[in-house]
């Protein structure tokens, strides 16, 4: 039996992917990673809010596409917990640059954020896209998102 809760909210912006679909993808990632108990929130935010979060918590200027806060367990064995923030407008720009659809980019960010909430890390330089975390992310995206989108 699993005790997994994923809350998806929008803070003044619309998500290009339905909130229930985002929540299901996050639950699927948790299941694939064999997580039995989790409390995650995923919030879609405006560029301005993302820039403020980025500065306040990471001391980076400007917006980014995603920020994940992995919350330490209150007690050993406590559920995985994390807060994930996604900026759809930044994701839209990234998708256009990469020549992919915004829905796929949002899905990639959801998988990415959940993996960070689980403690996975990657380098911040060009090696990030060849890192074990990135390869894991792309495998999960292919299996949990792309395969399902192909039959829609």
CORVENCOR-V689357 format. One record per helix or strand of 3 or more residues. SS is the DSSP state (@ for helix, = for strand). FROM is the first residue (numbers start at 1). LEN is the number of residues. Records with the same first field share a line. If there is no record, write none. Layout:
# CORVENCOR-V689357
SS = FROM-LEN ; FROM-LEN
This chain:
# CORVENCOR-V689357
= = 3-9 ; 37-9 ; 66-6 ; 80-7
@ = 19-14 ; 47-12 ; 88-11 ; 102-16 ; 126-5 ; 132-19
